[in-house]
């Protein structure tokens, strides 16, 4: 029984930093991909009726926001911004429910927003800059 308690303690201790990494890694990679394929991304945005003039802000939010969540810095506000971004992206880019892939992408974005809202409610948790000892 003691071994199980130790394992549970290890899992509990590492779940916050691992969870922050897992929920943010997609945004980090997406932001880097958008920066590396800037003209293709801006063309796709324009084709979807969204001004590509906001693309630099999207790239900054994805890259800086991902790093902030990973290290647990200003987690609640950053998670709130990324939750909003995920919902807006779902509504704009993935609302064709006649296409099953788009419906799955919509639900993925909504689920990610839910994960970020949990961070808004509970904060960064263990091993974060927000909770470092002063």
Secondary structure, 3 states (H helix, E strand, C coil): CHHHHHHHHHHHHHHHHHHHHHHHHHHHHHHHHHHHCHHHHHHHHHHCCCCHHHHHHHHHHHHHHHHHHHHCCCHHHHHHHHHHHHHHHHHHHCCCCCCHHHHHHHHHHHHHHHHHHHHHHHCCCCCCCCCCCC
